[in-house]
Amino acid sequence: MTISLQLDAVSGESSTRRTLSDISLAVAKSKKIVVVTGAGISCSCGIPDFRSSDGLYSLVKQRYPDIVLKGRDLFDASLFRDSASTSVFYTFISQLKRSIDAATPAPTHRFIQTLDAKHKLVRSYTQNIDGLEERLGLRGSSSKTSGKKKSKLKVKEVRNVQLHGDIHRVRCTYCSAEMPCTEEHLHAFEDGKAPNCPECTSRSEARVARSARALKIGTLRPAIVLYDEPHPLGDDIGTIQTMDIARKPDMLIIMGTSLKVHGLKKLVKDFAKVVHATGTGTTPSGTPKVQKSWQGKVVLVNKTPPGSEWSDIIDYHVAGETDVWVDKVLEDWKKMRPSDWEIQQTLDHTDEPNGFKVVKETATKTKGKGRSRLGFFPCVAHFNSIAAPKRNLNIENVPPEDPFSSQPASPSKKTVSVPSSPSKRRQSVSHYSDVESSPRKRRDIAKIADGMDRLDMSEKRILFADATNVTKNAGGDDLVMGELQPPKVKVSRASASVISKECKPRSRNVAKSKVEVWVEIGKKPSIS
């Protein structure tokens, strides 16, 4: 059953004040809020309405007095069947676009931006084509690069889903290329004419330059969705809605719409079903959950009451202006939960000897999924006299410097860069390097070196002999370490000689570095 509340009677009835305060508390405590808006939130932005004496309908009738069109006919897809109605549509849209360019965002738009800044907003869905939410930083679903190439929407970047398109963009009726609406396009629309598509024109001119047949050139129209017309981004919007429902929002706020469009009605019913189920179910132990008083509320803020079909879907209907209601919600929010609005002053040291200065003001955020809470924490000042030196994070296994030590750091120490990953470490020149090898390999290398030092090199002269160990003996004969060369025999000038001694070379154990070998030749006695 829908409970109706008169916003003007807040100062009178205590029950109405209490209920409105409960709704404000629900907004402050909810973590995942979905907002659905209509044309009612833009009435205070300076955009003229359609049906007043100075409205857009009267301006169109002054230019085309013989054309009779109802308000709905100006937003129906069937108007493109007739050239006269198409001209009326282009003139009407050009006037509406100039009015929107001169408008400013309303407090309701800023309220939606506040929910997003405090990480409470799941997403905003709007029927409006003015794009005022994007001026406050809420990226719209129609904001994408120009050209024919279609790119998928980035769900995380889209904060405001434009259900009926964007008047600030134009689309080709032939190739569906989209681009921003410029002043040149508006001048053509004011005259009731549609400008040619530059994408189609460039492709056709390129074919003609190749002596090929020219292509058909489409015309540009405002990139808004009319009645009985499919949405160009319908599949992407359906994907976004499915993802938001899976996040299980705990509150639904509907503002400035009478809920007459079929597509919007289905969207609201799907979200309301999930919101009402928030906080219900059973715990892992099997006990049923008790829904909290502020959970699962569906609120409609509009001047006109909803129909009977919404009695079991909408919980509260606040009759009044949306700007007045959001101002009351923010006022109650600041009174009930002032910690959500406190600002922490971040302090930093200054070069001045006696004091410090405030550098910036930031909102402190607590860790949480889908929300943040602003809180106040004690300020920390960094003083110059005892400021500890910052440690270089790129230095590995180096003890930090003592700030009170008077000894300067050793200049011989070299910083070692931290390797990015084992696969990207600098490979050593030698695999057996004793610096970059493992501890076990370094121990093995040390043992081998110790054993080599205690080895008797005199017993291994054959293995370790080389040309550098060559020496000269006293007689000028060559002696190679480890091998004794055969000596030259000295023979006197006698007629006969007898070798009395013969020296055989030894291949091992040369004790002296100099070896003298003599051969005595004696004279053989004569036989008489």
VOTISE-915248 format. One record per residue (C-alpha): residue in three letters; x, y, z. Coordinates in steps of 0.5 Angstrom, whole numbers, padded with zeros to 4 digits, always signed. Each point is the difference from the previous one (the first is absolute). Layout:
ALAXYZ;...
END
This chain:
MET+0000+0000+0000;THR+0003+0007-0002;ILE+0000+0005+0005;SER-0001+0007-0002;LEU+0004+0006+0003;GLN-0001+0007-0001;LEU+0006+0004+0000;ASP-0003+0007+0001;ALA-0003-0003+0007;VAL+0007-0002+0003;SER-0001+0006+0005;GLY-0007-0003+0002;GLU-0001-0007+0001;SER+0005-0004+0005;SER-0001-0006-0004;THR+0002+0003-0006;ARG+0006+0003+0002;ARG+0002-0007+0004;THR-0001-0004-0007;LEU+0004+0005-0004;SER+0005+0000+0005;ASP+0000-0008+0000;ILE+0001+0001-0008;SER+0006+0004+0001;LEU+0003-0004+0005;ALA-0001-0006-0005;VAL+0004+0004-0006;ALA+0006+0001+0005;LYS+0000-0007+0002;SER-0001-0003-0006;LYS+0006-0003-0004;LYS-0002-0001-0007;ILE-0006+0005-0003;VAL-0003+0000-0007;VAL-0003+0006-0002;VAL-0005+0001-0006;THR-0001+0007-0002;GLY-0005+0003-0005;ALA-0001+0007-0003;GLY-0003+0003+0007;ILE+0007+0001+0003;SER+0002+0005-0006;CYS-0006+0005+0001;SER+0004+0004+0004;CYS+0006+0000-0004;GLY-0002+0006-0005;ILE-0003-0005-0005;PRO-0007+0003-0003;ASP-0005-0005+0000;PHE-0004-0002-0006;ARG-0007+0002+0001;SER+0000+0007+0003;SER-0001+0007-0004;ASP+0007+0001-0001;GLY+0002-0008+0000;LEU+0003-0004-0006;TYR-0006-0002-0003;SER-0003+0008-0001;LEU+0007+0001-0003;VAL-0001-0005-0005;LYS-0007+0002-0002;GLN+0002+0007-0001;ARG+0005-0003-0006;TYR-0005-0005-0002;PRO-0007+0002+0001;ASP-0003-0005-0005;ILE+0003-0006+0003;VAL-0004-0003+0006;LEU+0004-0005+0004;LYS-0001-0002+0007;GLY+0005+0000+0005;ARG+0001-0008+0000;ASP+0000+0001-0008;LEU+0007+0004+0001;PHE+0003-0006+0003;ASP-0003-0006-0004;ALA+0005-0003-0005;SER-0006+0000-0005;LEU+0001+0008-0002;PHE+0006-0002-0004;ARG-0005-0003-0005;ASP-0002+0007-0002;SER+0005+0006-0002;ALA-0004+0005+0003;SER-0001-0003+0007;THR+0008-0002-0001;SER+0001+0008-0001;VAL-0004+0001+0006;PHE+0004-0005+0004;TYR+0007+0003-0002;THR-0003+0007+0002;PHE-0003-0002+0007;ILE+0007-0004+0002;SER+0004+0006-0002;GLN-0003+0005+0005;LEU+0000-0006+0005;LYS+0007-0001-0001;ARG+0002+0008+0001;SER-0005+0000+0006;ILE+0004-0006+0003;ASP+0007+0003-0001;ALA-0002+0006+0004;ALA-0003-0004+0006;THR+0004-0002+0006;PRO-0001-0006+0004;ALA-0005+0000+0006;PRO+0001-0002+0007;THR-0003-0007-0002;HIS+0006-0001-0005;ARG+0005+0002+0006;PHE-0003-0005+0005;ILE+0001-0006-0005;GLN+0007+0003-0001;THR+0001+0000+0008;LEU-0003-0008+0000;ASP+0005-0002-0005;ALA+0006+0004+0004;LYS-0002-0004+0006;HIS+0000-0006-0004;LYS-0007-0001+0002;LEU-0002+0000-0007;VAL-0001-0006-0004;ARG-0002+0003-0007;SER-0005+0006-0002;TYR-0005-0002-0005;THR-0003+0006-0004;GLN-0006+0002-0005;ASN+0003+0007-0001;ILE+0004+0002-0006;ASP+0003+0006+0003;GLY+0007-0003+0002;LEU+0000+0004+0006;GLU+0003-0005+0004;GLU+0006-0001-0004;ARG+0002+0007+0002;LEU+0001-0002+0007;GLY+0004-0006-0002;LEU-0005-0005-0001;ARG+0002-0003-0006;GLY-0006-0002-0005;SER-0001-0006-0004;SER+0000+0004-0006;SER+0007+0003+0001;LYS+0005-0004-0005;THR+0004+0002-0006;SER-0002+0002-0006;GLY+0000-0004-0006;LYS-0004-0006-0003;LYS+0004-0005+0004;LYS-0004-0003+0005;SER+0003-0001+0007;LYS-0003-0003+0006;LEU-0001+0004+0006;LYS+0004-0001+0006;VAL-0004-0001+0005;LYS+0004+0002+0006;GLU+0001+0007-0003;VAL-0008+0001-0002;ARG-0003+0003+0006;ASN-0006+0003-0003;VAL-0004-0004-0005;GLN-0004+0004-0005;LEU-0006-0004-0002;HIS-0002+0005-0005;GLY+0006+0002-0003;ASP+0004+0007+0000;ILE-0002+0006-0003;HIS+0007+0002-0001;ARG+0002-0005-0005;VAL-0002-0001-0007;ARG-0001-0007-0004;CYS+0000-0002-0007;THR-0006-0003-0003;TYR+0003-0004-0005;CYS+0007-0002+0003;SER-0002+0001+0008;ALA+0007+0004+0001;GLU-0001+0004+0006;MET+0004+0007+0001;PRO-0001+0006+0005;CYS-0005+0005-0002;THR+0003+0007-0002;GLU-0002+0007-0002;GLU+0000-0002-0007;HIS-0005-0006+0001;LEU-0005+0005+0004;HIS+0000+0005-0005;ALA-0003-0005-0005;PHE-0005-0003+0005;GLU-0003+0007+0001;ASP-0001+0001-0008;GLY-0004-0007+0001;LYS+0006-0004-0004;ALA+0004-0005+0001;PRO+0008+0000-0001;ASN+0003-0005-0004;CYS+0005-0005+0004;PRO+0007+0001-0001;GLU+0002-0007+0001;CYS-0005-0002-0006;THR+0003+0006-0004;SER+0007-0002+0001;ARG-0001-0007-0003;SER-0004+0002-0006;GLU+0005+0005-0002;ALA+0006-0005+0001;ARG-0004-0005-0005;VAL-0001+0005-0005;ALA+0007+0002+0000;ARG+0002-0007-0001;SER-0005+0000-0006;ALA-0005-0004+0004;ARG-0008+0001+0001;ALA-0002+0005+0005;LEU-0003-0003+0006;LYS-0006+0003+0004;ILE+0001+0006+0004;GLY-0004-0001+0007;THR-0003+0006+0004;LEU+0001+0002+0007;ARG-0005+0000+0006;PRO+0000+0001+0007;ALA+0003-0006+0004;ILE-0007-0001+0004;VAL-0004-0006+0001;LEU-0008+0002-0003;TYR-0006-0004+0002;ASP-0001-0007-0004;GLU+0008+0000-0001;PRO+0005-0005+0002;HIS+0006+0003+0004;PRO+0007-0001-0004;LEU+0003-0002+0007;GLY-0006-0004+0002;ASP+0005-0006+0001;ASP+0005+0003+0004;ILE-0005+0004+0005;GLY-0003-0007+0001;THR+0007-0003+0002;ILE+0001+0006+0005;GLN-0007-0001+0003;THR+0001-0008+0001;MET+0007+0002+0003;ASP-0004+0005+0005;ILE-0005-0005+0002;ALA+0005-0005+0002;ARG+0003+0005+0004;LYS-0006+0000+0005;PRO-0001+0007+0001;ASP-0004+0002+0007;MET-0004+0006-0002;LEU-0003+0003-0007;ILE-0002+0007+0000;ILE-0004+0003-0006;MET-0001+0007-0001;GLY-0003+0005-0005;THR-0004-0006-0005;SER-0007-0002+0000;LEU+0002-0007-0002;LYS-0004+0000-0006;VAL+0005-0003-0005;HIS+0000-0008-0001;GLY+0007-0001+0000;LEU+0001+0004+0006;LYS-0005-0003+0004;LYS+0003-0007-0001;LEU+0007+0003+0002;VAL-0003+0003+0006;LYS-0004-0007+0002;ASP+0007-0004-0001;PHE+0004+0004+0005;ALA-0006+0001+0005;LYS+0000-0008+0000;VAL+0007+0000+0002;VAL+0000+0006+0005;HIS-0006-0003+0004;ALA+0004-0007+0001;THR+0006+0004+0003;GLY+0001-0003+0007;THR-0004-0006-0001;GLY+0001-0007+0000;THR+0004-0005+0005;THR+0006+0000+0003;PRO+0005-0006-0001;SER-0002-0003+0006;GLY-0007+0000-0002;THR-0003+0005+0004;PRO-0005+0006-0004;LYS+0003+0007-0001;VAL-0003+0006+0003;GLN+0000+0006-0005;LYS+0002+0006+0003;SER-0005+0006+0000;TRP+0004+0004-0005;GLN+0001-0005-0005;GLY-0004-0002-0006;LYS-0004+0007-0001;VAL-0002+0002-0007;VAL-0002+0008+0000;LEU-0003+0004-0005;VAL+0000+0007+0000;ASN-0004+0004-0005;LYS-0006+0005+0000;THR-0005-0005-0003;PRO-0002-0007+0004;PRO+0002-0007-0003;GLY-0006-0004-0003;SER-0003-0006+0004;GLU+0005-0005-0004;TRP+0005+0003+0004;SER-0003-0001+0007;ASP+0004-0006+0002;ILE+0007+0002-0003;ILE+0001+0007+0002;ASP+0000+0001+0008;TYR+0000+0007+0000;HIS-0003+0006-0004;VAL+0003+0007+0002;ALA-0004+0005-0004;GLY+0004+0006-0001;GLU+0006+0003-0004;THR+0006-0004+0000;ASP+0005+0006+0001;VAL-0004+0001+0007;TRP+0000-0007+0002;VAL+0008-0001-0002;ASP+0001+0006+0004;LYS-0003-0003+0006;VAL+0003-0007+0000;LEU+0007+0003+0000;GLU-0002+0005+0006;ASP-0002-0006+0004;TRP+0006-0005-0003;LYS+0004+0006+0003;LYS-0003+0000+0007;MET-0001-0008+0001;ARG+0007-0002-0003;PRO+0005+0006+0001;SER+0006-0004-0001;ASP-0002-0002-0007;TRP+0001+0008-0002;GLU+0007+0001+0004;ILE+0006+0003-0003;GLN+0007-0003+0002;GLN+0005+0006-0001;THR+0007-0004-0002;LEU+0006+0004+0003;ASP+0007+0000-0003;HIS+0006+0003+0002;THR+0002+0007-0002;ASP+0007+0003-0001;GLU-0002+0005+0006;PRO+0004-0001+0006;ASN-0006+0001+0005;GLY-0006-0004-0003;PHE-0004-0003-0005;LYS-0005+0001-0005;VAL-0006-0003-0003;VAL+0001-0003-0007;LYS-0007-0002-0002;GLU-0006-0003+0002;THR-0003-0007-0001;ALA-0005-0004+0002;THR+0002-0006+0004;LYS-0003-0007-0003;THR-0001-0006+0004;LYS+0001-0007-0004;GLY-0006-0003-0002;LYS-0004-0003-0006;GLY-0004+0005-0004;ARG+0000+0005+0005;SER+0005+0005+0004;ARG-0001+0003+0007;LEU+0003+0007+0001;GLY+0004+0000+0007;PHE+0004+0005+0004;PHE+0007-0003+0002;PRO+0006+0004+0004;CYS+0004+0004-0004;VAL+0008-0002-0001;ALA+0005+0005-0001;HIS+0007-0001-0003;PHE+0005+0004+0004;ASN+0007+0002-0004;SER+0004-0001+0007;ILE-0001-0007+0000;ALA-0003-0002-0006;ALA+0003-0007-0002;PRO+0003-0001-0007;LYS-0004-0004-0005;ARG+0002-0007-0001;ASN+0002-0001-0008;LEU-0005-0006-0002;ASN+0005-0002-0005;ILE+0005-0002+0005;GLU+0000-0008+0002;ASN+0003-0002+0006;VAL+0003+0006+0002;PRO-0001+0003+0007;PRO-0003+0006+0001;GLU+0004+0006+0002;ASP+0000+0003+0007;PRO-0003+0007+0000;PHE+0004+0002+0006;SER+0007-0003-0002;SER+0005+0005-0002;GLN+0004-0005-0004;PRO-0001+0001-0007;ALA-0002-0005-0005;SER+0006-0004-0003;PRO+0000+0002-0007;SER+0003-0007-0002;LYS-0007-0003+0001;LYS-0004-0001-0006;THR-0007-0001-0001;VAL-0003-0006-0002;SER-0006+0000-0004;VAL-0006-0005+0001;PRO-0001-0005-0005;SER-0007+0001-0003;SER-0001-0007-0001;PRO+0004-0007+0000;SER-0001+0000-0008;LYS+0003+0007-0001;ARG+0006+0000+0005;ARG+0006+0001-0004;GLN+0004-0006-0002;SER+0007-0001+0003;VAL+0006+0000-0005;SER+0002-0007+0003;HIS-0005-0005+0003;TYR+0005-0002+0005;SER+0001+0007+0003;ASP+0002+0000+0007;VAL-0004+0007+0001;GLU-0007-0002-0003;SER+0000-0007+0001;SER-0004-0004+0006;PRO+0003-0001+0007;ARG+0001-0007-0001;LYS+0004+0001-0006;ARG+0004+0005+0003;ARG+0002-0004+0006;ASP+0002-0006-0005;ILE+0004+0005-0004;ALA+0004+0002+0007;LYS+0001-0007+0001;ILE+0004-0001-0007;ALA+0004+0006+0001;ASP+0002-0002+0007;GLY+0002-0007-0003;MET+0004+0003-0005;ASP+0004+0005+0005;ARG+0002-0006+0004;LEU+0002-0004-0007;ASP+0008-0002+0000;MET+0001+0003-0007;SER+0007-0003+0000;GLU-0003-0007-0001;LYS-0004+0003-0006;ARG+0005+0003-0005;ILE-0002-0004-0006;LEU-0007+0002+0001;PHE+0001+0007+0001;ALA+0006+0002-0004;ASP+0000+0005-0006;ALA+0005+0004-0004;THR+0001+0005+0006;ASN+0004-0005+0004;VAL+0006+0000-0005;THR+0006+0001+0004;LYS+0008+0000-0003;ASN+0005-0004+0003;ALA+0007+0002+0002;GLY+0003-0003-0007;GLY-0006+0003-0004;ASP-0004-0006-0001;ASP-0007+0001+0000;LEU-0004-0004+0006;VAL-0008+0000-0001;MET-0003-0001+0007;GLY-0002-0008+0001;GLU+0004-0002-0006;LEU+0008-0001+0000;GLN+0002+0001-0007;PRO+0006-0004-0003;PRO+0007+0003+0001;LYS+0004+0001-0005;VAL+0007-0004+0000;LYS+0006+0004+0000;VAL+0006-0004-0004;SER+0007+0002+0000;ARG+0004-0001-0006;ALA+0003-0006+0002;SER+0000-0006-0005;ALA-0004-0004+0004;SER-0005+0001+0006;VAL-0003-0004+0005;ILE-0007+0002+0003;SER+0002-0001+0007;LYS-0007+0003+0003;GLU-0006+0000-0003;CYS-0006+0004+0003;LYS-0007-0002-0001;PRO-0006+0006+0000;ARG-0005-0001+0006;SER-0007+0002-0001;ARG-0002+0001+0007;ASN+0003+0003+0006;VAL+0004+0006-0002;ALA+0003+0002+0007;LYS+0004+0006-0002;SER-0001+0005-0005;LYS+0007+0000-0003;VAL+0003-0007-0002;GLU+0007-0001-0003;VAL+0001-0006-0004;TRP+0008-0002-0002;VAL+0002-0005-0004;GLU+0008-0002+0001;ILE+0003-0003-0006;GLY+0006-0004+0001;LYS+0006-0002-0004;LYS+0000-0008-0002;PRO+0007-0003+0002;SER+0004-0003-0006;ILE+0002-0007+0000;SER+0007-0002-0002;
END
